[in-house]
Amino acid sequence: MSGTLMIHGMRSAFYNRKKRENGVTAFMERLVERGMHTNKIVVASANKAARIIWAILITNTLFQPLSA
């Protein structure tokens, strides 16, 4: 998946974060509370998701959302 697609997906997740409660939306809310700009939040979230995906692929394990 390209970086642009990750960013577009996270932008959608950012604008719909009130509809779901999970680790990604909680992360985004903490950044909003700190006063971070929307674009920075979106890119930081995409980076976090990419790192999680990379770690899952490298270690060949199942995703465990509580440890993320």
CHARMM internal coordinates of N, CA and C (Angstrom, degrees):
IC EDIT
DIST 1 N 1 CA 1.4506
DIST 1 CA 1 C 1.5284
ANGL 1 N 1 CA 1 C 108.08
DIST 1 C 2 N 1.2837
ANGL 1 CA 1 C 2 N 116.05
DIHE 1 N 1 CA 1 C 2 N 134.28
DIST 2 N 2 CA 1.4550
ANGL 1 C 2 N 2 CA 118.76
DIHE 1 CA 1 C 2 N 2 CA -178.29
DIST 2 CA 2 C 1.5305
ANGL 2 N 2 CA 2 C 111.00
DIHE 1 C 2 N 2 CA 2 C -78.29
DIST 2 C 3 N 1.3119
ANGL 2 CA 2 C 3 N 115.47
DIHE 2 N 2 CA 2 C 3 N 160.98
DIST 3 N 3 CA 1.4626
ANGL 2 C 3 N 3 CA 120.49
DIHE 2 CA 2 C 3 N 3 CA 179.38
DIST 3 CA 3 C 1.5176
ANGL 3 N 3 CA 3 C 112.32
DIHE 2 C 3 N 3 CA 3 C -61.11
DIST 3 C 4 N 1.3331
ANGL 3 CA 3 C 4 N 116.23
DIHE 3 N 3 CA 3 C 4 N -35.22
DIST 4 N 4 CA 1.4639
ANGL 3 C 4 N 4 CA 119.96
DIHE 3 CA 3 C 4 N 4 CA -179.35
DIST 4 CA 4 C 1.5257
ANGL 4 N 4 CA 4 C 110.81
DIHE 3 C 4 N 4 CA 4 C -64.01
DIST 4 C 5 N 1.3259
ANGL 4 CA 4 C 5 N 116.87
DIHE 4 N 4 CA 4 C 5 N -41.30
DIST 5 N 5 CA 1.4608
ANGL 4 C 5 N 5 CA 119.75
DIHE 4 CA 4 C 5 N 5 CA 178.98
DIST 5 CA 5 C 1.5271
ANGL 5 N 5 CA 5 C 111.39
DIHE 4 C 5 N 5 CA 5 C -66.53
DIST 5 C 6 N 1.3188
ANGL 5 CA 5 C 6 N 116.55
DIHE 5 N 5 CA 5 C 6 N -37.43
DIST 6 N 6 CA 1.4752
ANGL 5 C 6 N 6 CA 119.93
DIHE 5 CA 5 C 6 N 6 CA 177.12
DIST 6 CA 6 C 1.5245
ANGL 6 N 6 CA 6 C 109.85
DIHE 5 C 6 N 6 CA 6 C -62.45
DIST 6 C 7 N 1.3199
ANGL 6 CA 6 C 7 N 116.53
DIHE 6 N 6 CA 6 C 7 N -42.17
DIST 7 N 7 CA 1.4611
ANGL 6 C 7 N 7 CA 120.29
DIHE 6 CA 6 C 7 N 7 CA -178.99
DIST 7 CA 7 C 1.5234
ANGL 7 N 7 CA 7 C 110.45
DIHE 6 C 7 N 7 CA 7 C -67.54
DIST 7 C 8 N 1.3252
ANGL 7 CA 7 C 8 N 117.72
DIHE 7 N 7 CA 7 C 8 N -42.01
DIST 8 N 8 CA 1.4696
ANGL 7 C 8 N 8 CA 119.88
DIHE 7 CA 7 C 8 N 8 CA 177.47
DIST 8 CA 8 C 1.5265
ANGL 8 N 8 CA 8 C 110.99
DIHE 7 C 8 N 8 CA 8 C -61.99
DIST 8 C 9 N 1.3211
ANGL 8 CA 8 C 9 N 116.94
DIHE 8 N 8 CA 8 C 9 N -41.53
DIST 9 N 9 CA 1.4652
ANGL 8 C 9 N 9 CA 120.71
DIHE 8 CA 8 C 9 N 9 CA 178.46
DIST 9 CA 9 C 1.5152
ANGL 9 N 9 CA 9 C 111.84
DIHE 8 C 9 N 9 CA 9 C -63.84
DIST 9 C 10 N 1.3211
ANGL 9 CA 9 C 10 N 116.69
DIHE 9 N 9 CA 9 C 10 N -41.48
DIST 10 N 10 CA 1.4659
ANGL 9 C 10 N 10 CA 119.95
DIHE 9 CA 9 C 10 N 10 CA 179.49
DIST 10 CA 10 C 1.5258
ANGL 10 N 10 CA 10 C 111.55
DIHE 9 C 10 N 10 CA 10 C -71.33
DIST 10 C 11 N 1.3264
ANGL 10 CA 10 C 11 N 117.28
DIHE 10 N 10 CA 10 C 11 N -30.64
DIST 11 N 11 CA 1.4638
ANGL 10 C 11 N 11 CA 119.50
DIHE 10 CA 10 C 11 N 11 CA 176.01
DIST 11 CA 11 C 1.5270
ANGL 11 N 11 CA 11 C 109.58
DIHE 10 C 11 N 11 CA 11 C -64.31
DIST 11 C 12 N 1.3282
ANGL 11 CA 11 C 12 N 116.52
DIHE 11 N 11 CA 11 C 12 N -41.68
DIST 12 N 12 CA 1.4549
ANGL 11 C 12 N 12 CA 120.93
DIHE 11 CA 11 C 12 N 12 CA 176.63
DIST 12 CA 12 C 1.5251
ANGL 12 N 12 CA 12 C 110.24
DIHE 11 C 12 N 12 CA 12 C -63.41
DIST 12 C 13 N 1.3356
ANGL 12 CA 12 C 13 N 116.52
DIHE 12 N 12 CA 12 C 13 N -44.06
DIST 13 N 13 CA 1.4654
ANGL 12 C 13 N 13 CA 120.35
DIHE 12 CA 12 C 13 N 13 CA 178.51
DIST 13 CA 13 C 1.5282
ANGL 13 N 13 CA 13 C 110.84
DIHE 12 C 13 N 13 CA 13 C -62.55
DIST 13 C 14 N 1.3337
ANGL 13 CA 13 C 14 N 116.72
DIHE 13 N 13 CA 13 C 14 N -37.23
DIST 14 N 14 CA 1.4659
ANGL 13 C 14 N 14 CA 120.19
DIHE 13 CA 13 C 14 N 14 CA -179.91
DIST 14 CA 14 C 1.5228
ANGL 14 N 14 CA 14 C 111.12
DIHE 13 C 14 N 14 CA 14 C -63.41
DIST 14 C 15 N 1.3201
ANGL 14 CA 14 C 15 N 116.90
DIHE 14 N 14 CA 14 C 15 N -47.14
DIST 15 N 15 CA 1.4570
ANGL 14 C 15 N 15 CA 119.70
DIHE 14 CA 14 C 15 N 15 CA -176.92
DIST 15 CA 15 C 1.5287
ANGL 15 N 15 CA 15 C 112.74
DIHE 14 C 15 N 15 CA 15 C -73.74
DIST 15 C 16 N 1.3214
ANGL 15 CA 15 C 16 N 117.39
DIHE 15 N 15 CA 15 C 16 N -16.57
DIST 16 N 16 CA 1.4673
ANGL 15 C 16 N 16 CA 121.35
DIHE 15 CA 15 C 16 N 16 CA 178.32
DIST 16 CA 16 C 1.5271
ANGL 16 N 16 CA 16 C 111.89
DIHE 15 C 16 N 16 CA 16 C -111.38
DIST 16 C 17 N 1.3281
ANGL 16 CA 16 C 17 N 117.88
DIHE 16 N 16 CA 16 C 17 N 18.24
DIST 17 N 17 CA 1.4626
ANGL 16 C 17 N 17 CA 121.51
DIHE 16 CA 16 C 17 N 17 CA -174.56
DIST 17 CA 17 C 1.5231
ANGL 17 N 17 CA 17 C 113.99
DIHE 16 C 17 N 17 CA 17 C -65.75
DIST 17 C 18 N 1.3206
ANGL 17 CA 17 C 18 N 118.67
DIHE 17 N 17 CA 17 C 18 N -22.49
DIST 18 N 18 CA 1.4608
ANGL 17 C 18 N 18 CA 121.41
DIHE 17 CA 17 C 18 N 18 CA 179.94
DIST 18 CA 18 C 1.5262
ANGL 18 N 18 CA 18 C 111.71
DIHE 17 C 18 N 18 CA 18 C -73.74
DIST 18 C 19 N 1.3304
ANGL 18 CA 18 C 19 N 117.30
DIHE 18 N 18 CA 18 C 19 N -18.56
DIST 19 N 19 CA 1.4629
ANGL 18 C 19 N 19 CA 121.54
DIHE 18 CA 18 C 19 N 19 CA -177.07
DIST 19 CA 19 C 1.5308
ANGL 19 N 19 CA 19 C 112.57
DIHE 18 C 19 N 19 CA 19 C -82.17
DIST 19 C 20 N 1.3373
ANGL 19 CA 19 C 20 N 117.26
DIHE 19 N 19 CA 19 C 20 N -19.86
DIST 20 N 20 CA 1.4605
ANGL 19 C 20 N 20 CA 121.27
DIHE 19 CA 19 C 20 N 20 CA -177.56
DIST 20 CA 20 C 1.5160
ANGL 20 N 20 CA 20 C 110.25
DIHE 19 C 20 N 20 CA 20 C -133.36
DIST 20 C 21 N 1.3059
ANGL 20 CA 20 C 21 N 115.10
DIHE 20 N 20 CA 20 C 21 N 152.56
DIST 21 N 21 CA 1.4571
ANGL 20 C 21 N 21 CA 120.81
DIHE 20 CA 20 C 21 N 21 CA 175.26
DIST 21 CA 21 C 1.5170
ANGL 21 N 21 CA 21 C 107.78
DIHE 20 C 21 N 21 CA 21 C -121.86
DIST 21 C 22 N 1.3180
ANGL 21 CA 21 C 22 N 116.77
DIHE 21 N 21 CA 21 C 22 N 110.15
DIST 22 N 22 CA 1.4620
ANGL 21 C 22 N 22 CA 121.92
DIHE 21 CA 21 C 22 N 22 CA 176.13
DIST 22 CA 22 C 1.5221
ANGL 22 N 22 CA 22 C 108.60
DIHE 21 C 22 N 22 CA 22 C -151.25
DIST 22 C 23 N 1.3079
ANGL 22 CA 22 C 23 N 116.38
DIHE 22 N 22 CA 22 C 23 N -175.99
DIST 23 N 23 CA 1.4580
ANGL 22 C 23 N 23 CA 120.55
DIHE 22 CA 22 C 23 N 23 CA -176.96
DIST 23 CA 23 C 1.5177
ANGL 23 N 23 CA 23 C 113.78
DIHE 22 C 23 N 23 CA 23 C -62.79
DIST 23 C 24 N 1.3171
ANGL 23 CA 23 C 24 N 117.03
DIHE 23 N 23 CA 23 C 24 N -37.30
DIST 24 N 24 CA 1.4678
ANGL 23 C 24 N 24 CA 120.65
DIHE 23 CA 23 C 24 N 24 CA -178.94
DIST 24 CA 24 C 1.5223
ANGL 24 N 24 CA 24 C 110.11
DIHE 23 C 24 N 24 CA 24 C -68.77
DIST 24 C 25 N 1.3222
ANGL 24 CA 24 C 25 N 116.56
DIHE 24 N 24 CA 24 C 25 N -44.91
DIST 25 N 25 CA 1.4679
ANGL 24 C 25 N 25 CA 118.94
DIHE 24 CA 24 C 25 N 25 CA -178.90
DIST 25 CA 25 C 1.5242
ANGL 25 N 25 CA 25 C 110.68
DIHE 24 C 25 N 25 CA 25 C -68.03
DIST 25 C 26 N 1.3268
ANGL 25 CA 25 C 26 N 117.23
DIHE 25 N 25 CA 25 C 26 N -34.78
DIST 26 N 26 CA 1.4684
ANGL 25 C 26 N 26 CA 120.15
DIHE 25 CA 25 C 26 N 26 CA 176.70
DIST 26 CA 26 C 1.5323
ANGL 26 N 26 CA 26 C 110.23
DIHE 25 C 26 N 26 CA 26 C -64.90
DIST 26 C 27 N 1.3303
ANGL 26 CA 26 C 27 N 116.36
DIHE 26 N 26 CA 26 C 27 N -41.05
DIST 27 N 27 CA 1.4653
ANGL 26 C 27 N 27 CA 121.72
DIHE 26 CA 26 C 27 N 27 CA 176.70
DIST 27 CA 27 C 1.5265
ANGL 27 N 27 CA 27 C 110.19
DIHE 26 C 27 N 27 CA 27 C -60.11
DIST 27 C 28 N 1.3299
ANGL 27 CA 27 C 28 N 115.98
DIHE 27 N 27 CA 27 C 28 N -45.12
DIST 28 N 28 CA 1.4624
ANGL 27 C 28 N 28 CA 120.57
DIHE 27 CA 27 C 28 N 28 CA 179.42
DIST 28 CA 28 C 1.5268
ANGL 28 N 28 CA 28 C 111.23
DIHE 27 C 28 N 28 CA 28 C -63.11
DIST 28 C 29 N 1.3172
ANGL 28 CA 28 C 29 N 117.05
DIHE 28 N 28 CA 28 C 29 N -42.14
DIST 29 N 29 CA 1.4662
ANGL 28 C 29 N 29 CA 120.68
DIHE 28 CA 28 C 29 N 29 CA -179.94
DIST 29 CA 29 C 1.5228
ANGL 29 N 29 CA 29 C 111.60
DIHE 28 C 29 N 29 CA 29 C -63.16
DIST 29 C 30 N 1.3299
ANGL 29 CA 29 C 30 N 117.11
DIHE 29 N 29 CA 29 C 30 N -39.17
DIST 30 N 30 CA 1.4701
ANGL 29 C 30 N 30 CA 119.63
DIHE 29 CA 29 C 30 N 30 CA 177.48
DIST 30 CA 30 C 1.5228
ANGL 30 N 30 CA 30 C 110.69
DIHE 29 C 30 N 30 CA 30 C -62.19
DIST 30 C 31 N 1.3333
ANGL 30 CA 30 C 31 N 116.71
DIHE 30 N 30 CA 30 C 31 N -39.29
DIST 31 N 31 CA 1.4651
ANGL 30 C 31 N 31 CA 119.76
DIHE 30 CA 30 C 31 N 31 CA 178.93
DIST 31 CA 31 C 1.5269
ANGL 31 N 31 CA 31 C 111.53
DIHE 30 C 31 N 31 CA 31 C -69.78
DIST 31 C 32 N 1.3345
ANGL 31 CA 31 C 32 N 116.87
DIHE 31 N 31 CA 31 C 32 N -36.54
DIST 32 N 32 CA 1.4726
ANGL 31 C 32 N 32 CA 120.57
DIHE 31 CA 31 C 32 N 32 CA 176.68
DIST 32 CA 32 C 1.5255
ANGL 32 N 32 CA 32 C 109.45
DIHE 31 C 32 N 32 CA 32 C -62.47
DIST 32 C 33 N 1.3353
ANGL 32 CA 32 C 33 N 116.76
DIHE 32 N 32 CA 32 C 33 N -44.11
DIST 33 N 33 CA 1.4635
ANGL 32 C 33 N 33 CA 121.03
DIHE 32 CA 32 C 33 N 33 CA -179.99
DIST 33 CA 33 C 1.5224
ANGL 33 N 33 CA 33 C 112.11
DIHE 32 C 33 N 33 CA 33 C -62.26
DIST 33 C 34 N 1.3306
ANGL 33 CA 33 C 34 N 116.46
DIHE 33 N 33 CA 33 C 34 N -30.20
DIST 34 N 34 CA 1.4615
ANGL 33 C 34 N 34 CA 120.29
DIHE 33 CA 33 C 34 N 34 CA 177.93
DIST 34 CA 34 C 1.5248
ANGL 34 N 34 CA 34 C 112.24
DIHE 33 C 34 N 34 CA 34 C -78.72
DIST 34 C 35 N 1.3380
ANGL 34 CA 34 C 35 N 116.64
DIHE 34 N 34 CA 34 C 35 N -5.40
DIST 35 N 35 CA 1.4558
ANGL 34 C 35 N 35 CA 120.77
DIHE 34 CA 34 C 35 N 35 CA 177.01
DIST 35 CA 35 C 1.5185
ANGL 35 N 35 CA 35 C 114.52
DIHE 34 C 35 N 35 CA 35 C 85.47
DIST 35 C 36 N 1.3131
ANGL 35 CA 35 C 36 N 117.00
DIHE 35 N 35 CA 35 C 36 N 19.55
DIST 36 N 36 CA 1.4567
ANGL 35 C 36 N 36 CA 120.79
DIHE 35 CA 35 C 36 N 36 CA -179.27
DIST 36 CA 36 C 1.5299
ANGL 36 N 36 CA 36 C 110.35
DIHE 35 C 36 N 36 CA 36 C -73.12
DIST 36 C 37 N 1.3117
ANGL 36 CA 36 C 37 N 116.86
DIHE 36 N 36 CA 36 C 37 N 146.24
DIST 37 N 37 CA 1.4633
ANGL 36 C 37 N 37 CA 123.25
DIHE 36 CA 36 C 37 N 37 CA 179.89
DIST 37 CA 37 C 1.5313
ANGL 37 N 37 CA 37 C 109.87
DIHE 36 C 37 N 37 CA 37 C -66.78
DIST 37 C 38 N 1.3214
ANGL 37 CA 37 C 38 N 115.69
DIHE 37 N 37 CA 37 C 38 N 147.43
DIST 38 N 38 CA 1.4619
ANGL 37 C 38 N 38 CA 122.64
DIHE 37 CA 37 C 38 N 38 CA -176.92
DIST 38 CA 38 C 1.5241
ANGL 38 N 38 CA 38 C 112.46
DIHE 37 C 38 N 38 CA 38 C -53.88
DIST 38 C 39 N 1.3179
ANGL 38 CA 38 C 39 N 118.04
DIHE 38 N 38 CA 38 C 39 N -47.04
DIST 39 N 39 CA 1.4704
ANGL 38 C 39 N 39 CA 120.45
DIHE 38 CA 38 C 39 N 39 CA -178.21
DIST 39 CA 39 C 1.5219
ANGL 39 N 39 CA 39 C 111.67
DIHE 38 C 39 N 39 CA 39 C -62.86
DIST 39 C 40 N 1.3263
ANGL 39 CA 39 C 40 N 117.42
DIHE 39 N 39 CA 39 C 40 N -37.39
DIST 40 N 40 CA 1.4572
ANGL 39 C 40 N 40 CA 120.92
DIHE 39 CA 39 C 40 N 40 CA 178.42
DIST 40 CA 40 C 1.5200
ANGL 40 N 40 CA 40 C 110.71
DIHE 39 C 40 N 40 CA 40 C -66.28
DIST 40 C 41 N 1.3195
ANGL 40 CA 40 C 41 N 116.51
DIHE 40 N 40 CA 40 C 41 N -39.05
DIST 41 N 41 CA 1.4660
ANGL 40 C 41 N 41 CA 120.76
DIHE 40 CA 40 C 41 N 41 CA 178.78
DIST 41 CA 41 C 1.5212
ANGL 41 N 41 CA 41 C 109.97
DIHE 40 C 41 N 41 CA 41 C -64.01
DIST 41 C 42 N 1.3249
ANGL 41 CA 41 C 42 N 116.38
DIHE 41 N 41 CA 41 C 42 N -44.21
DIST 42 N 42 CA 1.4618
ANGL 41 C 42 N 42 CA 121.31
DIHE 41 CA 41 C 42 N 42 CA -178.91
DIST 42 CA 42 C 1.5247
ANGL 42 N 42 CA 42 C 110.46
DIHE 41 C 42 N 42 CA 42 C -62.38
DIST 42 C 43 N 1.3134
ANGL 42 CA 42 C 43 N 117.94
DIHE 42 N 42 CA 42 C 43 N -46.62
DIST 43 N 43 CA 1.4629
ANGL 42 C 43 N 43 CA 121.40
DIHE 42 CA 42 C 43 N 43 CA -178.62
DIST 43 CA 43 C 1.5322
ANGL 43 N 43 CA 43 C 110.82
DIHE 42 C 43 N 43 CA 43 C -68.50
DIST 43 C 44 N 1.3237
ANGL 43 CA 43 C 44 N 117.57
DIHE 43 N 43 CA 43 C 44 N -39.13
DIST 44 N 44 CA 1.4694
ANGL 43 C 44 N 44 CA 120.56
DIHE 43 CA 43 C 44 N 44 CA 177.38
DIST 44 CA 44 C 1.5241
ANGL 44 N 44 CA 44 C 110.65
DIHE 43 C 44 N 44 CA 44 C -63.25
DIST 44 C 45 N 1.3156
ANGL 44 CA 44 C 45 N 116.86
DIHE 44 N 44 CA 44 C 45 N -39.69
DIST 45 N 45 CA 1.4624
ANGL 44 C 45 N 45 CA 121.15
DIHE 44 CA 44 C 45 N 45 CA 179.15
DIST 45 CA 45 C 1.5269
ANGL 45 N 45 CA 45 C 110.83
DIHE 44 C 45 N 45 CA 45 C -67.79
DIST 45 C 46 N 1.3192
ANGL 45 CA 45 C 46 N 117.00
DIHE 45 N 45 CA 45 C 46 N -41.06
DIST 46 N 46 CA 1.4652
ANGL 45 C 46 N 46 CA 120.75
DIHE 45 CA 45 C 46 N 46 CA 177.38
DIST 46 CA 46 C 1.5272
ANGL 46 N 46 CA 46 C 110.16
DIHE 45 C 46 N 46 CA 46 C -63.64
DIST 46 C 47 N 1.3144
ANGL 46 CA 46 C 47 N 116.83
DIHE 46 N 46 CA 46 C 47 N -39.98
DIST 47 N 47 CA 1.4641
ANGL 46 C 47 N 47 CA 121.38
DIHE 46 CA 46 C 47 N 47 CA 177.96
DIST 47 CA 47 C 1.5220
ANGL 47 N 47 CA 47 C 110.26
DIHE 46 C 47 N 47 CA 47 C -63.27
DIST 47 C 48 N 1.3319
ANGL 47 CA 47 C 48 N 116.62
DIHE 47 N 47 CA 47 C 48 N -44.48
DIST 48 N 48 CA 1.4631
ANGL 47 C 48 N 48 CA 120.74
DIHE 47 CA 47 C 48 N 48 CA 179.19
DIST 48 CA 48 C 1.5327
ANGL 48 N 48 CA 48 C 110.42
DIHE 47 C 48 N 48 CA 48 C -61.78
DIST 48 C 49 N 1.3230
ANGL 48 CA 48 C 49 N 117.23
DIHE 48 N 48 CA 48 C 49 N -44.38
DIST 49 N 49 CA 1.4648
ANGL 48 C 49 N 49 CA 121.03
DIHE 48 CA 48 C 49 N 49 CA 179.65
DIST 49 CA 49 C 1.5267
ANGL 49 N 49 CA 49 C 110.71
DIHE 48 C 49 N 49 CA 49 C -63.65
DIST 49 C 50 N 1.3274
ANGL 49 CA 49 C 50 N 117.45
DIHE 49 N 49 CA 49 C 50 N -41.33
DIST 50 N 50 CA 1.4661
ANGL 49 C 50 N 50 CA 121.09
DIHE 49 CA 49 C 50 N 50 CA 179.64
DIST 50 CA 50 C 1.5233
ANGL 50 N 50 CA 50 C 110.81
DIHE 49 C 50 N 50 CA 50 C -63.07
DIST 50 C 51 N 1.3184
ANGL 50 CA 50 C 51 N 116.66
DIHE 50 N 50 CA 50 C 51 N -39.76
DIST 51 N 51 CA 1.4672
ANGL 50 C 51 N 51 CA 120.36
DIHE 50 CA 50 C 51 N 51 CA 179.14
DIST 51 CA 51 C 1.5258
ANGL 51 N 51 CA 51 C 111.43
DIHE 50 C 51 N 51 CA 51 C -67.34
DIST 51 C 52 N 1.3256
ANGL 51 CA 51 C 52 N 116.75
DIHE 51 N 51 CA 51 C 52 N -38.40
DIST 52 N 52 CA 1.4658
ANGL 51 C 52 N 52 CA 120.44
DIHE 51 CA 51 C 52 N 52 CA 177.19
DIST 52 CA 52 C 1.5271
ANGL 52 N 52 CA 52 C 109.74
DIHE 51 C 52 N 52 CA 52 C -64.97
DIST 52 C 53 N 1.3378
ANGL 52 CA 52 C 53 N 116.70
DIHE 52 N 52 CA 52 C 53 N -46.02
DIST 53 N 53 CA 1.4638
ANGL 52 C 53 N 53 CA 121.18
DIHE 52 CA 52 C 53 N 53 CA 179.15
DIST 53 CA 53 C 1.5265
ANGL 53 N 53 CA 53 C 110.43
DIHE 52 C 53 N 53 CA 53 C -60.60
DIST 53 C 54 N 1.3225
ANGL 53 CA 53 C 54 N 116.97
DIHE 53 N 53 CA 53 C 54 N -43.75
DIST 54 N 54 CA 1.4629
ANGL 53 C 54 N 54 CA 121.29
DIHE 53 CA 53 C 54 N 54 CA 179.35
DIST 54 CA 54 C 1.5263
ANGL 54 N 54 CA 54 C 110.30
DIHE 53 C 54 N 54 CA 54 C -60.77
DIST 54 C 55 N 1.3273
ANGL 54 CA 54 C 55 N 117.50
DIHE 54 N 54 CA 54 C 55 N -46.06
DIST 55 N 55 CA 1.4635
ANGL 54 C 55 N 55 CA 121.20
DIHE 54 CA 54 C 55 N 55 CA -178.82
DIST 55 CA 55 C 1.5277
ANGL 55 N 55 CA 55 C 111.36
DIHE 54 C 55 N 55 CA 55 C -62.60
DIST 55 C 56 N 1.3251
ANGL 55 CA 55 C 56 N 117.13
DIHE 55 N 55 CA 55 C 56 N -39.65
DIST 56 N 56 CA 1.4682
ANGL 55 C 56 N 56 CA 120.83
DIHE 55 CA 55 C 56 N 56 CA 178.57
DIST 56 CA 56 C 1.5235
ANGL 56 N 56 CA 56 C 110.37
DIHE 55 C 56 N 56 CA 56 C -64.03
DIST 56 C 57 N 1.3170
ANGL 56 CA 56 C 57 N 116.52
DIHE 56 N 56 CA 56 C 57 N -43.41
DIST 57 N 57 CA 1.4611
ANGL 56 C 57 N 57 CA 120.19
DIHE 56 CA 56 C 57 N 57 CA -178.86
DIST 57 CA 57 C 1.5338
ANGL 57 N 57 CA 57 C 112.36
DIHE 56 C 57 N 57 CA 57 C -68.29
DIST 57 C 58 N 1.3147
ANGL 57 CA 57 C 58 N 116.84
DIHE 57 N 57 CA 57 C 58 N -39.75
DIST 58 N 58 CA 1.4633
ANGL 57 C 58 N 58 CA 120.99
DIHE 57 CA 57 C 58 N 58 CA -178.25
DIST 58 CA 58 C 1.5283
ANGL 58 N 58 CA 58 C 111.32
DIHE 57 C 58 N 58 CA 58 C -69.37
DIST 58 C 59 N 1.3259
ANGL 58 CA 58 C 59 N 117.08
DIHE 58 N 58 CA 58 C 59 N -42.77
DIST 59 N 59 CA 1.4634
ANGL 58 C 59 N 59 CA 120.32
DIHE 58 CA 58 C 59 N 59 CA -176.28
DIST 59 CA 59 C 1.5251
ANGL 59 N 59 CA 59 C 112.78
DIHE 58 C 59 N 59 CA 59 C -86.93
DIST 59 C 60 N 1.3410
ANGL 59 CA 59 C 60 N 116.82
DIHE 59 N 59 CA 59 C 60 N -9.50
DIST 60 N 60 CA 1.4649
ANGL 59 C 60 N 60 CA 122.09
DIHE 59 CA 59 C 60 N 60 CA 179.42
DIST 60 CA 60 C 1.5339
ANGL 60 N 60 CA 60 C 111.24
DIHE 59 C 60 N 60 CA 60 C 55.89
DIST 60 C 61 N 1.3411
ANGL 60 CA 60 C 61 N 115.29
DIHE 60 N 60 CA 60 C 61 N 47.41
DIST 61 N 61 CA 1.4655
ANGL 60 C 61 N 61 CA 121.08
DIHE 60 CA 60 C 61 N 61 CA 179.35
DIST 61 CA 61 C 1.5187
ANGL 61 N 61 CA 61 C 109.81
DIHE 60 C 61 N 61 CA 61 C -119.80
DIST 61 C 62 N 1.3185
ANGL 61 CA 61 C 62 N 114.98
DIHE 61 N 61 CA 61 C 62 N 169.58
DIST 62 N 62 CA 1.4646
ANGL 61 C 62 N 62 CA 120.61
DIHE 61 CA 61 C 62 N 62 CA 175.57
DIST 62 CA 62 C 1.5166
ANGL 62 N 62 CA 62 C 109.35
DIHE 61 C 62 N 62 CA 62 C -81.87
DIST 62 C 63 N 1.3220
ANGL 62 CA 62 C 63 N 115.45
DIHE 62 N 62 CA 62 C 63 N 152.40
DIST 63 N 63 CA 1.4561
ANGL 62 C 63 N 63 CA 120.89
DIHE 62 CA 62 C 63 N 63 CA 177.89
DIST 63 CA 63 C 1.5136
ANGL 63 N 63 CA 63 C 109.61
DIHE 62 C 63 N 63 CA 63 C -71.51
DIST 63 C 64 N 1.3266
ANGL 63 CA 63 C 64 N 116.08
DIHE 63 N 63 CA 63 C 64 N 129.69
DIST 64 N 64 CA 1.4570
ANGL 63 C 64 N 64 CA 122.55
DIHE 63 CA 63 C 64 N 64 CA 177.17
DIST 64 CA 64 C 1.5173
ANGL 64 N 64 CA 64 C 108.12
DIHE 63 C 64 N 64 CA 64 C -119.77
DIST 64 C 65 N 1.3399
ANGL 64 CA 64 C 65 N 118.35
DIHE 64 N 64 CA 64 C 65 N 96.39
DIST 65 N 65 CA 1.4585
ANGL 64 C 65 N 65 CA 120.88
DIHE 64 CA 64 C 65 N 65 CA -171.79
DIST 65 CA 65 C 1.5253
ANGL 65 N 65 CA 65 C 114.85
DIHE 64 C 65 N 65 CA 65 C -61.67
DIST 65 C 66 N 1.3020
ANGL 65 CA 65 C 66 N 119.59
DIHE 65 N 65 CA 65 C 66 N -26.87
DIST 66 N 66 CA 1.4640
ANGL 65 C 66 N 66 CA 120.66
DIHE 65 CA 65 C 66 N 66 CA -178.80
DIST 66 CA 66 C 1.5127
ANGL 66 N 66 CA 66 C 112.74
DIHE 65 C 66 N 66 CA 66 C -70.58
DIST 66 C 67 N 1.3159
ANGL 66 CA 66 C 67 N 118.21
DIHE 66 N 66 CA 66 C 67 N -23.10
DIST 67 N 67 CA 1.4631
ANGL 66 C 67 N 67 CA 120.71
DIHE 66 CA 66 C 67 N 67 CA 179.47
DIST 67 CA 67 C 1.5158
ANGL 67 N 67 CA 67 C 112.15
DIHE 66 C 67 N 67 CA 67 C -91.70
DIST 67 C 68 N 1.3189
ANGL 67 CA 67 C 68 N 118.50
DIHE 67 N 67 CA 67 C 68 N -5.04
DIST 68 N 68 CA 1.4661
ANGL 67 C 68 N 68 CA 121.40
DIHE 67 CA 67 C 68 N 68 CA -176.64
DIST 68 CA 68 C 1.5003
ANGL 68 N 68 CA 68 C 112.63
DIHE 67 C 68 N 68 CA 68 C -81.99
END
COOR INIT
IC SEED 1 N 1 CA 1 C
IC BUILD
